[in-house]
Structures are given as C-alpha cells and as structure tokens.
C-alpha cells in the first residue's frame, strides 16, 4: 500500500525513501512554512490595521475582523500546502454567508469554530512554527555549508560533522515536516459537526449498514444455534437409540459408529462456526478477553499485548475482533510464520493496533483477500490500514482508528 504521508513513507521504506520524492516535498513544505509564517506575522499587523479601518467605516465591525481575514487566508494556504506531506486532502469547512457583504461574512466566520482554530494556528505559525522551520533548515543545510566553507586544516572534525548532518538531512527535514503536517491537520481538519449535510448522511448510511450487518450475523448465529445445532443433537440421540437395537459385532454397528463419528465432527465444526459468528466472550468481557481467547486456540503461538482503558463501542469492538481474526487466519494459511504478535494501545483518541508475524512476507492486500472488506469497514470509522510486507518478511499490519471512551 503506497504511503499517504511523509511519516508513513519514512517508516515503511527507510532506505528507498531517500530516492523518493518525499524528502523534496518535505523540504518544499518547510521552506514554504518559513514564507507563510513570516507572512502570517505581517498579515496580523495588516489585519489589525484593516480591523481599525473597518471599525471606523462600518459600525459594528471590530478590529478582530482583520485578524479573522488574515487567519482565513493562512488557513486556506496551509490546507493546500499540506498536500506536500499528506496526500489526503482537507476540505474547507467554512460555510457560505447567508447574505452578501463584509458584515455577513464576518458574522458568519465569527460563529464558526474552525475560524478560531485557524486563528490559533496562525498565531502559532507567526510566533513559533516558522522559526522552527528555519531552525531545522539552518541546522540541516546552513551548518554543513559553514563547516565546508572553512579551509583551516585544524577544523576537519567539524567538516566531518557537517557531512554527517547533511547526509541525515532527508530524515531530519521529513521528520519535522511530518510532525508539522500532523499539527496542521489537527487544527485545520473539519470536525464531524462541521461536515456538510451530504457527508453526514453518507456516514449515517454507513452506520446503518454496519448495524444491519451485525443484526444479520446475530440472526444467523441464533438460527444455527436454535435450529441446525439442535437437529444434530436430536440425530445423535436417535443414533444412540438405534445402537441399542443393533448387536455390537454386526456390520451395521460399524457403519453406525462411522455415522456417529462424522456427526460429532460436524457438531464440533458447527459449534466453532457459531462461536466465530458471535463470540460470547466478546459480548461479555470485551475485545481484549476475546482476542486472548482466540489466540489461545490458535495453531501457532500468538503473543497478545492489548491494553485499552475501557470497552469500545459495540460496532468498533466487533469490527476490530474480526479484523484480528482475519489477519491471524491469513498468517496461519499463507505466511509460513511460526509466531505472531498482536499489540494495541490507545493514544490521544486514537486506537493503534499492530499485528506482526515472522513469515515469508510478500503479502499484497490488493490481491483480493478478506482484508479488503475489513478495510472498508475500518474506513467507515475514519480509520486506516497499512500493510508492510517486504519479501522475506516480516509482515506488519498497522491499524489506526479514531475512537473515544466515555
């Protein structure tokens, strides 16, 4: 799966990353950040001046209007610049004013929460971010330039140090560019309540589909448990009664024993199927206990280190369980691995799950495995799935899902 952010490119391909376009994109992002940050400081000054003029010319328009105008421009520019280090586009969450004119525009903007986040981000850009951009660029390229310019033979250790800093500059620049881009997305990305009506309806439709899927799975599990499983039990009792009427050494007794063996195997398979459709331990004790129970019955050793502060929502808990189930099943069938790990943590409203195996690698999620459908379900929660599987292994499946605990 191709990386969509500078951080993902750096983490997934730390060596081939050097020959990609990501270091240059990160360099352009930080260079532009210096310009935008310096311009933001200027915009604030001009914005205050424009606000004072508006206060004089238009009654009811405060000097804050100039700052709002400046922060809106900076926010729009930053959303476009962010595409350099994050390929997922940020939509503009601003609403159109109800009526034409500057007064309606300012009134609408002052009522929007995104305006105040843009204002905060613009203040950060003007006060500190562009200085940090300049510092990173100066350390990565200015310092080596100074050490190379020295011709004194006694300063060769500094020249070596400058060469090391220059060689490491793609990682230095990309690391800070990724962190800065993540910070910008935090401030400038639209919140759920700011999304358009059409997008909210799409998400509501996704939620209804997930509810329908869960209800249908529960119905199938109930029908199998109360129907087919009970019929198998009844057949077993009938075979037991027949055995009482047949001599133990007769040919029919042998056939009856085979039928009872096949019936018992079918019963075990059906019970495993029912248990997989709706695991009681998942409903009663949560995701951690369910994963540990499944790992304990897995054919290869699986180390589970999954820590959550509380129970997840029912939909997300079920989705994550089946994702882990499918991932481990793929490991057992296709990877040739002798061990696997399931690691999960909750950080800052984000559930991060890593599933690692020591198999042969070379996994391709685009070849149409069961993970495709699970990736679609994760996407319904605004989550992401990344697969890193070089030939020869190991294979890492990383899942990131936003979630909140009560």
N, C-alpha and C positions, 0 to 999 in steps of 0.2 A: 504494500500500500504506500503510495507516494506521500511524503511528508507535506503538511499544510502550513507548518510554522517553522521559523528558524530554529527553535529549540528542538523540535522533532527531528529536523534534518541533522542537527548536531548529535543528538542522542542515538539515532538509528544508524547513521553511517559516519562515524567519527573520522574515518580516513578518506573515503571517497567524497565526503563533504567538502574537502579542500578544493576539489576540481569542479564543484557545482557552482551555481550562480548565487547561492545563499550568502557566502561571505561578502560578495559585491553588493547584494541587495541590503545586507545589514549595514555596510559602510555607507551606502546612499541614504539609508534611513537615519543613521546618526548624524551624518553631515547635514541632511535636511532638518534634523531636530535642532541643531545649533541655529540655523537660519530662522526656523519657526519660533524657537524660544526667544531669540533676540527680537524678532518682530512682535511677539506677544507682549513683551515689555513696552515696546513702542505703541502697540495698539491700546494698551491700558492707559497710557498717557493721553493719546489722542481720544480714546473713549471717554475719559473724564472730561476732556475739553468739549467734546461733542455733547456730552450729557449736560454740561453747564449751559451750552448754547440752546439745547432743546428746552431746558428749564426756563430760559428767558423767552424763547419764541413760542413754545407750546405749553400752555398751562397744564399742569398735572403730570408732565413728563419729568422724572427725576434724573439726576446725573447717573444713576445706575443704568439707565438705558444705553449709555455709551459703552459701559462695561459689558452689558448683555450682547450688544452688537459685536464687540471685539471677541468675546468668548465664543459666539456662534460661528464666526468666521474661522477661528482657530480650530474649533471642533470639526467643522466641515473639512478643513485642510488635513487635519490629523486622521480622520476616517479614511481619506484617500491614501495618505502616506502609509497607513498601517498595512496596506496590501503588499508592501515590500517585504514584510517579515511575517505576515499572517494572511494566507490566501482566502480565508473565509471573510467575505465582505460584511461590513457593518452597515445596516440600513439606517437612514436618517429618521430618528423617532419624532422629529418635530411635526406638529400639526399645522395645517394652514389656518391663518387668521380668519375669523368669521366675517370680517369686512375689510375693505382696503384702507390704506393709510397707515402712517407710522404709529399712531396711538393704539390701533387694534393690534398691530404686530407686536409692540412692546407688551401690551396687556396679555396677549396670548403666551408670549415667551416667559413672562414672569410667573405664570401659573403652572409651567411645566417643570417637573423635577429634573429632567435632563438638562435644562438651562443652568441650574445651579451646579450640577455635576460638571458641565462644561466650564463654568466659571471657576470652579475649584481646580480643574485640570489646567486651565490657562494660567492660574496663579502659580501652580507647581511648575509649569513649563517656564514661566518668566522668572521665577525665583530660584529654581534649583536644577530642573532636568536638563536644560540646555548647557548649564555649566558642567554637569556630569558628562554629557555627551562630549563636550570639548575636552574634558579631562581624560576620558577614555581614548579619544582620538590622539590627543597630545602624547599620552603615555605610549600608545601603540606605534605611532609614526614619528612624532616630534622628538621623543627621546632617542630612538635609534639614529635619526638624522643628525642630532647633536653629537652623538658618540662617533659616527662615521666621519663627521667633519673635522674631528680632532686629528692632527698629524703628529702629535707628540708620541714618541715610542713608548713612553712610560705609562700611557693610558690605554694600552691594548686590552687589559681586562674589562674596561668599560665598553670597548668596542665589541668584545665577545658578548657581553651582557646585552648590548643594544641589538646584536644579531639575533640573540635568543628571543628577546622581546618582539622583534619584527616577525620572526618565524611563528610565534604564538599569537600574533595579532588577529588572524581569522577567528580563532576561538575566543579571544578577549572581546573583540568587537561584536561577534554574533551572540555571545552570552549576554552582554549588556543590552544589545538590541532586542533580544528575545524577552528579557525582563521588562524593558521599557514598553514593548508592544503589549505584553500582558497587562501592565499597569494601565495603558491607554484603553485597552478593551474593557477593563473593569469600570472605568469612568464613563466611557462613551457608548458602550453597548446598550441597546434598549432593554428595559425591564419588561416583564410579562404584561404589566398593566399599561405599558406604553405601546404595545404592539397593535397593529391595525386589526379591525374587526374581522377581516378575511382570514388573517393568520390565526387569530384566536379561535375562529370556527374550525380551522384545519386541526388545531391541537385538540379541540373538544371532540372532533370526529375521531382522531387517533385514540383518545381516551375511551371513547365508546367502543371502538373496535377491540381494544385491549380487554375491556370489561366483558364484551361478548365472547372473546376467545377464552377467557378464564371461566366464564359461566358454562360454555360448551364443554370444556375439558372436565369441569366438575360433574356435569351431567353424564358424560361418557364414563367417568370413574364410578359414579353411583350406579349406572345401569349395569356395568360389568360386575360390580360387587354384589348387587342385589339380584342380578339375572344370571349371567353366564356362570359365575362362580358357584352360586347355589345349585345350579343344574349339575355342575361337575360333582359337587358333594353328593347330590342325590344319586347320580350314576354310580359313584363309588359305593354308596350304601347298597344299591341294587346288586352290584357285582359281589359284594360281601355276602348277600343272601344267596346268590347263585352258588358261591363257593361251598356253602353249607350243604347243597344238594348234590355236589359232584365229588366223586372219590378222589383222594389226593394223588393217586398214581395213574389216573386216566389221562388220555391225550387232551381232553377238554380242560383239565386243570392247568396244563402248561400254557395253553392259549389264554386262559383266564388270568394267569399270572402276568403274561406279557401285556394284556389289556390293562391290568391294574398298574403296572409299572409305567406304561405310557400315559395313563390317566393322571398318575401322581406327578409326572414330569410336566404335563400340560397345566396342571393345577399350580405348580410352582412358578411356571412362566407367566401364567395369568396374574398370580399374586404380585410378582415382580413388576408386571406392566401396570397394575392398578396402583402399586406403591409409587411407581415413577410418575404417573399422571398427577397424583395429588398426595405427596408425601405427608403423612400425619405429623412427623417431627417438624416439618417446615411450618405447618399451621399452628402447632402447639408451642414450639420452642424457638422458632426463628431461623434466619439464614445460617448463622454460624453453626448451630447444632445440626442442621440438615446437611450442610456441606461436610462436616466431620463424620456424620453417619454414613454418607455416601462414600467418602474417601476410605473409611474403614472396611468397606466391602469391595473396594476396587482391586483389580487383579495385579496392579503394580503399586509399590509404596508411594503414597502421596502425603507430603508434609503440609499441613494446613496451619497458617498463621493469619487468621482473620479476626480483626478486632473492630467492633462497632459500639458506639455509645448507647444505642438503643435499637429497637425494632425499626426496620424500614417500612415504607408503605407496602400494602399487600401486593399491588401491581409490580412495584420495583423489586420487592423481595422474590416474587415468583420468577420474574424475568432474569434476575441475577442467578438464581438457582439453576434454571435451565441452561443459561449460558455456560456456567461452570460445568454442568453435567455434559453438555455437548462438547465442550473443549476437552474435557478429560476422556470422553469416548473417542474423539478423534486421535488423541495421543495414544490410547491403547491400540487402536486399529491401524494407524498409518505411520506413526513416528519411529517405532522401534525403540522407544525410550525404556529405561529401567527404573526411572524415578521421576516424580513431578512435584511441583510446589504450587500452592495457592496462597498468595499473600494479598491482604487487603487492609487499607487504612482509610480513615475519614479525616480530611484536612480542609478546613475553611469552606464548608458547604460543598465539598467535592469528594465523592467516593472513588478511590483509586484501587483497582484490582489488577494484580499481575498473576498470570498463570504461566509457569516456566517448566520446560521439560528438557532432558538431556538427549533427545533423539537425534535423528539424522538431519533434521532441518529441511529446507526447501519447500516449506508449506506455502501455498498460494491461495488466499481466501477468495480470489476471483474465479476459481475453477468450479464454483457451484456447490460448495459443501453446505451443511446445515447451519454454519455460522452466518451465512448471508441473511437468512430470515431473522436470526437473533440480532444481527447488526441493525436491521431495520427497526426492530423493537427497541433497541437501545437508543436509536436516533429519535424515537418518539419521546424519550425523556431528555432530549438535547444532549445525549451522550455520544462518546466516540469510542471506536475500537481500532487499535493499531496492532498489526502483526509484524514482528521482526523475526525472520527465519532464514538466515544465511545457510547455504549448502554446507552440510557437516554439523549444523546445529550450533548452539541450542536454539529453541523456538520460544519466543516471548509473546504472549498475548496480553496487551495492556488495555484496560477499560477505564474510562473516566466518565462518571455520571454525576451531574449536579443533584443534590438532594438535601433535604432539611429534616432535622429532628425536632419534635415538639419540645 
